[in-house]
Amino acid sequence: MKLNEVSEPVEFTDVDGQTKYAIVKCKYIRPEKQLTYEEAKKTIDEEFKNFYREKLQNEIKKMLAEKYQPRYYYDVVERMISPSNAE
């Protein structure tokens, strides 16, 4: 995109799996920069750790859900945290 350019509507899926739309405006352009090995290593190292941490968490959640078959009572949680219960 060019500076101050506005995009067409962009479709994306949020973390809850819902389809959303956004319009993007370019307000700043960061000049290209070749990262040093140390700069790239820090970023890649964190991304690698986060990827495998999330993968492991998902595997554990799946294993526990299959073993214990939990029931989710979202209506009860919603009632407990709703502002009308803040008495």
N, C-alpha and C positions, 0 to 999 in steps of 0.2 A: 504494500500500500504506500501511497505517497502521503506526505505531511498534510494533515487536515482533511484527508479523504475519508468519506463515510461509505461503509460497505452496504451491500444488499443484506436483507435479513439472513442470518446464519442459523441453521438448525443444529441443536446439540442435545445430548442426553445428560441430565444431571445425575448426581450420586444416587438418587432414589429411583433412577430408571425412567423418569418422566421426560418427555420431549419438550424442549424449550426453544425459544428463539431469541436472538440478540442482534443488535445493530452495533457495529464497531466503528469507532472513529480513531484515526491515527493522530495522536497528540504529540508524539515524540519519536524520533528515529535515533536509535543507538548505533553509533558507527561500528562497523565490523572490527573484530579484534581476534587475532589468533591467540588462543589460550596457551599458557606455558604448561609444561607437563604437570607441575605441582597444582596449578589451578584446576586443570582438567581432572587430575587424580582425586582431589577433594570432592568434586561434584559427582564423579562416577562412583566413588566409594560410597557416598551417602545414598545415591540412587540404588545401588546394588543392595545395600543393607536394607533399605526401605522395601524394595521389591520382595526380597526373601522373607523379611519380617511379616509383611502382609500375606504372602503366600502361606507361611507357616500358621499364622493366625486363622486364615480361612480353612486350612486343613484341620486344625484343632476344633474349630467351631463345627465343621461338618461331622467330624468323628463324634464329638459330644452330643450333637443333635441326633445322630443316628442311634447312639447308645441310650440316651435318656429321654428322647422324644419330648422335648419341652412344649408347653402350651404358653402362648403369648396372650396376655389379657391387656391389650392396648387401651381398651375403654376404661379399665380400672386405673391404669397409669395416668391417662388423660384426666380423669376426675381428680386424682390425687395432686396433680401439678397445676390444675386450672386455677386462675386467679380467684374464683369464687370460693375456693377452699383455703384461701390465705387468711383466715380469721384467727 
